[in-house]
Amino acid sequence: MDQPRIGFIGLGIMGKPMCANLLKAGYSLTVWNRSQPSIDTVVGYGAAAGESPADVAAKSDVIITMVTDSPDVQKVVLGPGGVIEGARSGATLIDMTTMSPSVTREIAEALSAKGISMLDAPVSGGDVGAKAGTLSIMVGGEAEVFERCLPVFQAMGKNIIHIGPQGAGQTTKLCNQIAVALNMLAGCEAIMLAARSGIDPKKMLDAISAGAAGSWMLSNLAPRIVQGDYAPGFMIRLAQKDLRLVLEAANELQLPLPGTALMNQMWRSVEAEGGGDLGTQAAIKALEKLASFSIHDTE
């Protein structure tokens, strides 16, 4: 077999372009999603539709899940009609959802009892990276399984790192989300100071993005803030799910993370006004509310 047959479960903002890149790399693909329109879209790319997670697993050597949260992964993998009911011994599940490291290990143990390997492989790079095939992928699980699945990862990402044993990928993703959240806050505060001082926020960003302050956030999301574009590459409500996982993990370790807790509350302020489905860059709205000033004010 030159290439493994791939199954893909979860066709959201990230999943659809990831499927497109797998098909471009020549993989055969069977897909499933909770809603039919997304299935139709990816079938239009050249994939086949599965009838259930179990059906997808039965037709695949490697099954990828990219859903929302730990309970969703548990349902599509271990629940009725789930992956565990269809996958053969020797198959591999790659879970690319951002979820609890401890739940990841529980699912891996259940799959192992059926002879199914598992890698936890959350990603970073947002919809931009998913479309371009340049995602950063952080992987936990057995090194041998990782090496076997590396070509599959290479179809979707560029920076692919095996971190360590089961759950290590998820823990690394939580570290990533801390850095992303606080970088977002820093960018929003810089934009607020520029706008309130009467200088052009776009020129400010052009000036600082090429220096020590430069970051993915300043290059990709800060310009959207200046343009008033709050369309989601990644929704606030999903970012909040990730920060909940971060704070739960920190609580287990009795580890204080004051900056993460602050950003959780900033996004909550936006959620409280109905902004949970906006992009994470809408964090600026919380600062605008605190300052009684909009960056788009002309005065």
Salt bridges, closest charged atoms under 4 A:
ASP55 OD2 - LYS59 NZ 3.12
ASP61 OD2 - ARG5 NE 3.25
ASP61 OD1 - ARG88 NH2 2.99
ASP69 OD2 - ARG244 NH2 2.41
ASP72 OD1 - ARG34 NH1 3.29
ASP127 OD2 - LYS131 NZ 3.88
ASP206 OD2 - LYS202 NZ 3.27
ASP242 OD1 - LYS241 NZ 2.87
GLU248 OE2 - ARG244 NH1 3.22
GLU273 OE2 - LYS289 NZ 3.00
ASP277 OD1 - ARG237 NE 2.52
